[in-house]
Amino acid sequence: MVIRRLNKEPTDEELIKHMEKDSLHRNDDINDFMRFLFEIEGNYSIFIDGKWGSGKTFFVKQTIMALGR
């Protein structure tokens, strides 16, 4: 039996590909999250909760990429 990993690594190429095609349907969420970040005054901790494999890492890395960092 061969077991293959179905999820993708969050490489820059994968992040860009999914953002350009909006294949994960998260571009609106990323934009909303960035607006939220820019409206915060002061220092805060933010956590993103979700099941394993739900795309938290992709979401955060795509947000960072969209912010130009």
C-alpha positions in Angstrom: 0.0 0.0 0.0 1.2 3.5 -0.9 0.1 6.4 1.3 0.4 9.8 -0.3 0.2 13.1 1.3 -2.6 15.1 -0.2 -2.0 18.5 1.3 0.5 20.9 -0.2 3.4 22.6 1.4 3.0 26.4 1.8 5.8 27.3 -0.6 5.8 30.7 -2.3 4.8 29.1 -5.6 1.8 27.3 -4.0 0.7 30.4 -2.1 0.8 32.6 -5.3 -0.9 29.9 -7.4 -3.8 29.6 -5.0 -4.1 33.4 -4.5 -4.1 34.1 -8.3 -6.8 31.5 -8.9 -8.6 32.0 -5.6 -8.9 28.3 -5.7 -9.3 28.1 -1.9 -12.0 30.9 -2.0 -10.2 32.8 0.7 -9.1 36.0 -1.0 -12.1 37.9 0.5 -11.3 36.5 3.9 -7.6 37.5 3.6 -8.6 41.1 2.6 -11.1 41.3 5.5 -8.4 40.0 7.9 -5.9 42.6 6.6 -8.5 45.4 7.1 -9.0 44.1 10.6 -5.3 44.1 11.3 -4.9 47.7 10.1 -7.7 48.9 12.4 -6.2 47.5 15.6 -4.8 50.1 17.9 -2.3 48.9 20.5 -0.7 45.5 21.0 -2.8 42.4 20.7 -2.4 38.7 20.3 -4.4 37.0 17.7 -5.1 33.3 17.4 -6.6 31.4 14.5 -8.5 28.3 15.6 -9.2 25.4 13.3 -8.9 21.7 12.9 -5.7 20.2 11.6 -5.5 20.5 7.9 -8.1 23.3 7.7 -5.6 25.7 6.1 -4.5 27.9 8.9 -0.8 28.0 7.8 -1.8 28.8 4.2 -4.1 31.5 5.4 -1.5 33.2 7.5 1.3 32.9 5.0 -1.0 34.2 2.2 -1.8 37.1 4.4 1.8 37.8 5.0 2.5 37.6 1.3 -0.4 39.9 0.5 1.0 42.4 3.0 4.2 42.4 1.0 6.5 41.0 3.7 
